[in-house]
Amino acid sequence: MSSAIGNIQNVKIFVLYLMENINYPLDLVTVNDIVMQTDYVMYLDFAVAFNEMLDGGLIEKTLDGGEEKYFVTEKGRYVARELKSDLLSSILDQSLANALRYLDFKKRGIVPRCAVEKTDDGRYNVICSFTENKVCIFSQTLTVDTLDRATRMKENFYERPEAVYRGVVALLAGDVNYLFN
């Protein structure tokens, strides 16, 4: 099974595009996390493409404070610019926006948490929160009727916590256009 964006070449273009537009070195876990923010690339395809990009000189490893980080080389920038038209611009735009939101959360040190607890009356509380520097900046509890529904809510929360946070803040601020953007 291959990635939704196609072959390994497309995966490379996708990764290079994201890394070039972020424009600073990232550790491998973060590169993986930004690529996985959407469902366009499968992990195994990413792993193969990443190693091939290293071997091909499209990305390089550097040490930053003793930590291995990766950046796009000039050759990689050229490939990303010249071949990005092989992918739909809407996929690239959406993926970059998701990656930047993820990095904003990570830089700020925001930690998402979600738990499911059974209530005395047989329903389930879905308890979601965000902490920043060990201070709670958001907390919400929803009560639902089934464990299945609670579990799906928890899974959805962890798939894109920054979207949940952004959505709640937008709605509470009166920006109802958030739902339609």
C-alpha positions as semicolon CSV with decimal commas, in nm:
position;residue;x (nm);y (nm);z (nm)
1;M;0,000;0,000;0,000
2;S;0,140;0,338;-0,091
3;S;0,086;0,686;0,042
4;A;-0,216;0,887;-0,070
5;I;0,008;1,135;-0,253
6;G;0,158;0,857;-0,463
7;N;0,507;0,722;-0,510
8;I;0,828;0,781;-0,313
9;Q;0,923;1,072;-0,540
10;N;0,604;1,253;-0,441
11;V;0,673;1,178;-0,074
12;K;1,018;1,334;-0,112
13;I;0,874;1,644;-0,279
14;F;0,613;1,669;-0,001
15;V;0,872;1,643;0,279
16;L;1,114;1,882;0,107
17;Y;0,836;2,136;0,053
18;L;0,739;2,129;0,422
19;M;1,098;2,147;0,547
20;E;1,193;2,424;0,302
21;N;0,895;2,638;0,403
22;I;0,955;2,589;0,775
23;N;1,309;2,705;0,700
24;Y;1,499;2,597;1,012
25;P;1,657;2,266;1,116
26;L;1,427;2,009;1,277
27;D;1,494;1,690;1,469
28;L;1,381;1,364;1,307
29;V;1,084;1,317;1,540
30;T;0,954;1,664;1,457
31;V;1,000;1,610;1,083
32;N;0,803;1,286;1,117
33;D;0,533;1,460;1,324
34;I;0,481;1,743;1,075
35;V;0,462;1,497;0,785
36;M;0,206;1,287;0,974
37;Q;-0,022;1,584;1,053
38;T;-0,225;1,482;0,749
39;D;-0,297;1,137;0,611
40;Y;-0,116;1,194;0,281
41;V;0,203;1,001;0,368
42;M;0,242;0,660;0,528
43;Y;0,517;0,620;0,788
44;L;0,709;0,352;0,598
45;D;0,711;0,565;0,283
46;F;0,837;0,858;0,488
47;A;1,118;0,648;0,640
48;V;1,232;0,523;0,297
49;A;1,209;0,869;0,139
50;F;1,391;1,037;0,427
51;N;1,688;0,799;0,405
52;E;1,702;0,835;0,027
53;M;1,699;1,217;0,062
54;L;1,989;1,198;0,307
55;D;2,184;0,969;0,075
56;G;2,103;1,189;-0,226
57;G;2,214;1,513;-0,060
58;L;1,867;1,668;-0,059
59;I;1,876;1,705;0,319
60;E;2,167;1,710;0,561
61;K;2,218;1,642;0,927
62;T;2,370;1,899;1,161
63;L;2,432;1,914;1,535
64;D;2,246;2,183;1,724
65;G;2,325;2,190;2,094
66;G;2,428;1,825;2,075
67;E;2,099;1,728;1,910
68;E;2,081;1,591;1,555
69;K;1,872;1,814;1,331
70;Y;1,801;1,810;0,960
71;F;1,774;2,085;0,700
72;V;1,711;2,111;0,327
73;T;2,023;2,164;0,113
74;E;2,034;2,394;-0,188
75;K;1,991;2,088;-0,408
76;G;1,683;1,991;-0,203
77;R;1,541;2,343;-0,228
78;Y;1,580;2,331;-0,604
79;V;1,401;1,993;-0,623
80;A;1,119;2,117;-0,398
81;R;1,067;2,434;-0,603
82;E;1,090;2,269;-0,944
83;L;0,880;1,960;-0,872
84;K;0,617;2,089;-0,627
85;S;0,375;2,124;-0,919
86;D;0,363;1,742;-0,928
87;L;0,142;1,767;-0,616
88;L;-0,185;1,953;-0,575
89;S;-0,123;2,297;-0,431
90;S;-0,421;2,252;-0,197
91;I;-0,252;1,946;-0,042
92;L;0,073;2,137;0,004
93;D;-0,103;2,445;0,148
94;Q;-0,315;2,243;0,392
95;S;-0,019;2,033;0,502
96;L;0,204;2,335;0,559
97;A;-0,068;2,509;0,762
98;N;-0,109;2,196;0,978
99;A;0,267;2,166;1,023
100;L;0,301;2,530;1,130
101;R;0,017;2,495;1,382
102;Y;0,181;2,182;1,521
103;L;0,517;2,360;1,554
104;D;0,351;2,657;1,727
105;F;0,204;2,420;1,986
106;K;0,537;2,244;2,028
107;K;0,738;2,569;2,065
108;R;0,497;2,700;2,324
109;G;0,525;2,374;2,518
110;I;0,152;2,310;2,508
111;V;0,060;1,962;2,627
112;P;-0,281;1,818;2,527
113;R;-0,452;1,567;2,755
114;C;-0,774;1,375;2,719
115;A;-0,925;1,109;2,943
116;V;-1,249;0,913;2,955
117;E;-1,418;0,842;3,288
118;K;-1,737;0,648;3,356
119;T;-1,998;0,840;3,555
120;D;-2,220;0,697;3,830
121;D;-2,522;0,699;3,598
122;G;-2,348;0,487;3,327
123;R;-2,252;0,768;3,094
124;Y;-1,897;0,881;3,013
125;N;-1,710;1,206;3,071
126;V;-1,459;1,309;2,807
127;I;-1,218;1,539;2,988
128;C;-0,990;1,746;2,762
129;S;-0,728;1,999;2,866
130;F;-0,424;2,191;2,747
131;T;-0,141;2,302;2,970
132;E;0,129;2,552;2,884
133;N;0,433;2,563;3,111
134;K;0,241;2,351;3,364
135;V;-0,048;2,600;3,376
136;C;-0,392;2,490;3,256
137;I;-0,498;2,717;2,968
138;F;-0,804;2,515;2,863
139;S;-1,023;2,253;3,026
140;Q;-1,350;2,106;2,904
141;T;-1,565;1,811;3,007
142;L;-1,830;1,663;2,781
143;T;-2,070;1,392;2,895
144;V;-2,174;1,137;2,634
145;D;-2,394;0,830;2,635
146;T;-2,160;0,552;2,515
147;L;-1,802;0,442;2,565
148;D;-1,761;0,411;2,189
149;R;-1,854;0,775;2,135
150;A;-1,626;0,887;2,419
151;T;-1,338;0,684;2,278
152;R;-1,384;0,831;1,930
153;M;-1,386;1,183;2,076
154;K;-1,063;1,111;2,262
155;E;-0,900;0,973;1,947
156;N;-1,013;1,275;1,743
157;F;-0,881;1,509;2,011
158;Y;-0,536;1,351;1,994
159;E;-0,531;1,345;1,613
160;R;-0,539;1,726;1,587
161;P;-0,538;1,889;1,931
162;E;-0,429;2,225;1,790
163;A;-0,740;2,229;1,567
164;V;-0,962;2,159;1,870
165;Y;-0,800;2,440;2,066
166;R;-0,813;2,684;1,774
167;G;-1,176;2,592;1,704
168;V;-1,298;2,642;2,060
169;V;-1,112;2,973;2,093
170;A;-1,254;3,094;1,760
171;L;-1,609;2,998;1,852
172;L;-1,589;3,156;2,196
173;A;-1,443;3,471;2,041
174;G;-1,740;3,492;1,803
175;D;-1,546;3,399;1,490
176;V;-1,815;3,168;1,351
177;N;-1,645;3,180;1,010
178;Y;-1,396;2,934;1,159
179;L;-1,650;2,660;1,090
180;F;-1,666;2,749;0,723
181;N;-1,294;2,809;0,648
